[in-house]
């Protein structure tokens, strides 16, 4: 049983309706501090709706979401959100994009420079810091977004299929950089993906959702050691287990 002090996010009887349409149906689970949780499920089952409830873009119809034992409040809790679309600001350089959230917090220039330099180094963008988004490749743009999110040292990082449009090689490279940042900063990550292999590669735990009205089909522990070998029998077995849970509806 998880110690209550270890719980970062507590989802308690989360229910969301849009008119007569029941999307999220009485969902309850906990996310520990520093956990990397991947959420998978059929297309259209409400994964993004769940993230939007955490950020208060949507109000719940019933239930509650707690962060550190209190109702979630994006103005109080340090939550970062990486969307499916690239959200760089075209008029700012890479360095300025990554520094944006830190400047909003009115931190000293010396602190901002230190934090920005650190995350740019981790994601391999130091030599591109004076470039503008229009000059960058797709994978570089996503690195900028990831660096900007981690620069503010969020308590919770929400990621909504951020690598869905990238090819396999680029995806694995960015996933490795994400894991480096996660391990270094201890951020609690909730990562939505439709890619089962990605979920097994990244996660400590995997939450498998049903079709609408969405409930939890199963929460699986992922004990595979990192870095993970995608061709190992253990990796393939877990990937197949998640696949079977999703496809038999």
Buried (B, 14 or more C-beta within 10 A) or exposed (E): EEEEEEBBBBBBEBBBBEEEEBBBBBBEBBBBBBBBBBBBBBEEBBBBBBBBBBBBEBEBBEBBBBBBEEEBEBEEBBBBBBBBEBBBEEEBBBBBBBBBBBEEEEBEEEEBBEBBBBBBEBBBBBEBBEBBBEEBEEBBBBBBBBBBBBBBBBBBBBBBBBBEEBEEEBBBBBBEBBBEBBEEBEBBBBBBBBBBBBBBBBBBBBBBBBBBBBBBBEEBEBEBEEEBEEEEEEBBEBBEBBBEBBEEE
